[in-house]
Amino acid sequence: MPTNHFSADCPSCGSRLKRLPATRRDSVHVYCMDCGHDFGRYEALVERYQKTLSELESDLEVPTASGRKPAELRAQE
């Protein structure tokens, strides 16, 4: 069964808790708190989530968060 990199659940134990160990910048990996499963590099995980989010926003025809200024985002909250 292929790993679903976008799932919040750990593929090994089903936990949603994750930890970021204190390491050097650009080499931080995301791990499951319960079983230690390695989700990969933090930067790669964030990049995949951002790409998926921008594709979803495009499909829904809503303004992208990256295209708006921080003040505009706070005003909508």
VMD Tcl script that draws the C-alpha trace (Angstrom):
set ca {
  {0.00 0.00 0.00}
  {1.57 3.37 -1.01}
  {2.14 6.03 1.63}
  {-0.35 8.90 1.56}
  {1.90 11.91 2.18}
  {-1.09 14.21 2.60}
  {-2.84 12.23 5.32}
  {-2.64 13.56 8.86}
  {-2.59 9.97 10.10}
  {0.58 7.94 10.55}
  {0.59 5.03 8.07}
  {2.17 2.76 10.71}
  {0.06 3.38 13.81}
  {-2.71 5.84 12.83}
  {-1.60 8.55 15.28}
  {-1.97 12.22 14.32}
  {0.71 13.49 16.72}
  {3.96 14.57 15.08}
  {7.24 15.92 16.39}
  {10.05 18.00 14.97}
  {13.39 17.15 16.57}
  {15.82 19.99 17.19}
  {18.37 19.67 14.39}
  {20.14 21.83 11.88}
  {18.09 23.96 9.53}
  {17.06 22.34 6.23}
  {17.53 18.84 7.64}
  {14.57 18.63 10.03}
  {12.44 15.53 9.62}
  {8.85 15.10 10.79}
  {8.33 11.99 12.94}
  {5.30 10.29 14.47}
  {5.22 10.90 18.24}
  {3.93 7.39 18.97}
  {5.90 5.03 16.73}
  {8.69 7.18 15.24}
  {7.61 6.82 11.58}
  {9.60 9.27 9.42}
  {7.32 11.47 7.28}
  {10.34 13.00 5.52}
  {11.92 16.43 5.51}
  {9.78 19.23 6.96}
  {10.45 21.52 3.99}
  {9.33 18.84 1.51}
  {6.19 18.15 3.56}
  {5.30 21.87 3.65}
  {5.98 22.19 -0.08}
  {3.64 19.27 -0.87}
  {0.88 20.75 1.33}
  {1.27 24.20 -0.27}
  {1.12 22.72 -3.78}
  {-2.01 20.74 -2.91}
  {-3.60 23.82 -1.31}
  {-2.90 26.01 -4.35}
  {-4.35 23.34 -6.68}
  {-7.47 23.10 -4.50}
  {-7.87 26.90 -4.40}
  {-7.50 26.96 -8.19}
  {-10.14 24.24 -8.63}
  {-12.52 26.09 -6.30}
  {-11.73 29.41 -8.01}
  {-10.96 31.21 -4.74}
  {-8.14 33.74 -4.28}
  {-4.95 32.03 -3.20}
  {-3.53 32.78 0.22}
  {-0.08 33.33 -1.31}
  {-1.48 36.05 -3.58}
  {-2.93 38.11 -0.75}
  {-1.19 40.40 1.69}
  {-1.02 39.35 5.38}
  {-3.22 42.34 6.35}
  {-5.94 41.14 3.96}
  {-5.82 37.65 5.44}
  {-6.15 39.00 9.00}
  {-9.06 41.25 7.99}
  {-11.06 38.22 6.82}
  {-10.62 36.30 10.09}
}
mol new
graphics top color blue
foreach p $ca { graphics top sphere $p radius 0.5 }
foreach p [lrange $ca 0 end-1] q [lrange $ca 1 end] { graphics top cylinder $p $q radius 0.2 }
display resetview
